[in-house]
Amino acid sequence: MESIFSAIFEKIDEWYIGYVEELPGANTQGRTLEETRENLREAVELILKSNRELAEKELSGKDVIREKIKVAH
């Protein structure tokens, strides 16, 4: 599954910081813009994976309906 998010990058002195507007907690830093992009991509992947695992644990044994939802913004 592929998702598209809005990544924001700021240069502060010799460092770049990056974060995703739509995903609280998805932020990082790096010495180069490329490093910061890669770090942010990895952070988003880890957050999404962790959120899925937590949801699976919480739903274990429950009678639920799971379906995809498409949201326009």
Contacts in CASP RR format, 6 or more apart in sequence:
PFRMAT RR
TARGET T0000
AUTHOR 0000-0000-0000
METHOD contacts of the structure
MODEL  1
MESIFSAIFEKIDEWYIGYVEELPGANTQGRTLEETRENLREAVELILKS
NRELAEKELSGKDVIREKIKVAH
3 48 0 8 1.000
5 20 0 8 1.000
5 21 0 8 1.000
5 22 0 8 1.000
5 23 0 8 1.000
5 26 0 8 1.000
5 44 0 8 1.000
6 20 0 8 1.000
6 21 0 8 1.000
6 22 0 8 1.000
7 18 0 8 1.000
7 19 0 8 1.000
7 20 0 8 1.000
7 37 0 8 1.000
7 40 0 8 1.000
8 18 0 8 1.000
8 19 0 8 1.000
8 20 0 8 1.000
8 21 0 8 1.000
9 16 0 8 1.000
9 17 0 8 1.000
9 18 0 8 1.000
9 33 0 8 1.000
9 36 0 8 1.000
9 37 0 8 1.000
10 16 0 8 1.000
10 17 0 8 1.000
10 18 0 8 1.000
11 33 0 8 1.000
14 31 0 8 1.000
15 29 0 8 1.000
15 30 0 8 1.000
15 31 0 8 1.000
16 29 0 8 1.000
16 30 0 8 1.000
16 31 0 8 1.000
16 32 0 8 1.000
16 33 0 8 1.000
16 35 0 8 1.000
16 36 0 8 1.000
17 27 0 8 1.000
17 28 0 8 1.000
17 29 0 8 1.000
17 30 0 8 1.000
17 36 0 8 1.000
18 27 0 8 1.000
18 28 0 8 1.000
18 29 0 8 1.000
18 36 0 8 1.000
18 40 0 8 1.000
19 25 0 8 1.000
19 26 0 8 1.000
19 27 0 8 1.000
19 28 0 8 1.000
19 40 0 8 1.000
20 26 0 8 1.000
20 27 0 8 1.000
20 40 0 8 1.000
20 44 0 8 1.000
23 44 0 8 1.000
23 47 0 8 1.000
25 43 0 8 1.000
25 47 0 8 1.000
26 40 0 8 1.000
26 43 0 8 1.000
26 44 0 8 1.000
26 47 0 8 1.000
27 40 0 8 1.000
27 43 0 8 1.000
28 36 0 8 1.000
28 39 0 8 1.000
28 40 0 8 1.000
28 42 0 8 1.000
28 43 0 8 1.000
29 36 0 8 1.000
29 39 0 8 1.000
30 36 0 8 1.000
30 39 0 8 1.000
END
